[in-house]
Amino acid sequence: MAIYTEEVADYIWRNGEIIPWAEATIHVNAVGHASVAGIFEGIKAYWNEEQEELYVFRLEEHLERFLDSIRMVRYGFEYTRQDLGGAVLELLKANEYRRDVYIRPYIFQKGLVRELLQAQPGKATELIIDSWPFSSYRDTNKALQVCVSSWTRISDNVMPPRLKCFSNYHNGRLAAMDAVVAGYDWPIMLDDRGKVTEGPGACLLLVRKGRVIAPPVTSAILESVTRETIFTLLEEVLKIPFEQREVDRTELYVADEIFFVGTGWEIMPVASVDRLPVGSGKTGPITLGIVEAYRKVVTGQDERHPEWRTPVWESER
Ligand SMILES: Cc1ncc(COP(=O)(O)O)c(C=O)c1O
């Protein structure tokens, strides 16, 4: 899926400094340790050609979630949300981006691999902000063939999905691997009670009888920024009712439309679940409406909610 590119940036932000991307190295010994409790965010910035502006979408909300996750793993941390926001803008300017960009802040504890299981609250950390160009998937004709995974989604008292920790993604990767080996594009995961949760890197919404239904934040999902954005668009732009409630597996088989939502994936329609076509098997009208409304708001073509878009180049004009 064309979400990520192989391109790398000229510069990366590391512990308060903008440095050449190739110079941001660590010792091989730190790798295992770094990944166990590492926290990250995924943010996108969209280029508006007409306005000659690059908008970072919902920067505040993403940084708030980043800080919430850091709080939960009790890392020593000296930066405020404002500091991080400034650092993101500084990095985007250094790289002279005038195109769509993916931004990935991440943090991990400094130290040797032998310290793997020592929590050491407050210990020094490495804080990085990386970025790279991306192309939107946005081909709604290529809806996904998905399966319900036999892997159970991690739960709040095992590895909290609310916490955006690199290690959580092992659970999703197992499910994604199984799905691909079995000939599907992607899995949907159930929680330990058999309720629908999300996909490995995106939340899931479905449509039944004209209503959008979303598993609640207590259904072992990441508290998705895109999901919240879509709720607002449903209310204010599309005037479509929605509800948050637990979702059974069999509701996936009788849904009229299903789609994944997330910063990386944006809105990704589902064509079938366990080989049963979703609705007519074609991307449905509500999904298409959301794709369009989302595209307009992230790029600033729809000027509603200016607080969602942080302009990068405005201060340079
Ligand atoms: C596991 C998981 N769920 C949901 C999402 C969607 O979250 P957001 O809309 O904030 O990008 C992501 C993407 O970051 C994710 O990794």
The ligand as an ORCA input file, in Angstrom:
! r2SCAN-3c Opt
* xyz 0 1
  C      -3.203      0.569     16.129
  C      -3.710      1.827     15.541
  N      -5.016      2.105     15.631
  C      -5.533      3.232     15.133
  C      -4.743      4.157     14.479
  C      -5.339      5.419     13.957
  O      -4.989      6.491     14.780
  P      -4.896      7.960     14.196
  O      -6.194      8.227     13.547
  O      -4.698      8.831     15.385
  O      -3.775      7.972     13.255
  C      -3.383      3.903     14.337
  C      -2.534      4.856     13.640
  O      -1.720      5.490     14.211
  C      -2.852      2.731     14.887
  O      -1.547      2.460     14.787
*
